[in-house]
Amino acid sequence: MKRRDFVRRTAVGGAAGAMLVGCDKEAAAPNVQTRKKITWDLASSFPPALDTIHGAATVMSERVKELTGGNFVIKVNDPGIIAPGTEVLSAVREGAASMGHTAGYYYIGLNPTLAFDTSVPFGLNARQQASWMLSAGGMELMREVYGEYGIVNFPGGNTGTQMGGWFQKEITQLSDLTNLRMRIPGLGGKVMSALGVNVQNLAGGEVLDALQKKVIDAAEWVGPYDDLKLGFNRVAKFYYYPGWWEPGPALTFLVNQRQYEKLPADYQAALGAACSEAAFRMMADYDAKNPAALKTLLESGVELRSYPEDVMQAASEKIAENLAEEAGSSPQFKKVYEHWDAYKNASSEWFNLAERAFSNFNA
């Protein structure tokens, strides 16, 4: 099958699936009793204790089951059962799991271009990331990238702009980062490394233990709700903002392409609709849960700190250098980066005019 035809089919499947969400279940899944039953395994990068980010896979699985009359079942497996949390892409690629729920930037060691699937430092916020992916051509570009590994990608959620991490000592200037051991993945990790940080890439379920045992001095995860659930406030006092490396980090459902192409068309549509619904729900849930969680964290004695200006400036300069360097060495990275950057510049003009002015006045 040609790539353009495949992308067109999957896009149409997702659009058709979106229309199913509000339909009567019997109408949405015609002739379900004549369909053979299909069971898939999904490998998650996220521990079940993180009910919002892990829960997106459960929401997706339940909707797929409903939309197919119980004939298409996707079993959500916790990290480590099929693959470690940072090796989900390989599990899906090799067929050990038919599907995965993960973050593309976990795999920039395999292909730096995958960073654009999740988030780029000082890049797009959650709405801009969704717009670039779904309406401005980003999805087709990323499907070309994932297609090289026999994978089809679908939206898997977004956390919104993240916090800047937990530190066991205060950071007052750029030099305080030198030799600091910090868990931070993706291009943000590359920037921190360039600023002198000893970067560690740990899965979510390993971070708290590493902080407790002082294997690391600092860690970033998501934001107040998840950070409170993980108990970071018990092992680190200083809570920094903003998470400049993840202004709108998207998660992704990865599907083994061979398995996807074997699905009946209505199952493909149901899967696309379910992924979209789960992605939307994640962002809404975080927006509802984070305010109360932040209040609880502050009441526990946590001290909020903003990153020093020299840290922000140096990080901004380093990511510009990194992006230019990657674009100079990889035609694929250059293609995606130039498309993404053009969208970012155009989108930011609009957001700065209306959204920023309104938010600044309210603040």
Secondary structure, 3 states (H helix, E strand, C coil): CCHHHHHHHHHHHHHHHHHHCCCCHHHHCCCHHHCCCEEEEEEECCCCCCHHHHHHHHHHHHHHHHHCCCCEEEEEECCCCCCCCCCHHHHHHHCCCCEEEECHHHHCCCCHHHHHHCCCCCCCCHHHHHHHHHHCCHHHHHHHHHHCCCEEEEEEEECCCCCCEEECCCCCCHHHHCCCEEECCHHHHHHHHHCCCEEECCCHHHHHHHHHCCCCCEECCCCHHHHHHHCHHHCCCEEEECCCCCCCCEEEEEEEHHHHHHCCHHHHHHHHHHHHHHHHHHHHHHHHHHHHHHHHHHHCCCEEEECCHHHHHHHHHHHHHHHHHHHHHCHHHHHHHHHHHHHHHHHHHHHHHCHHHHHHHHC
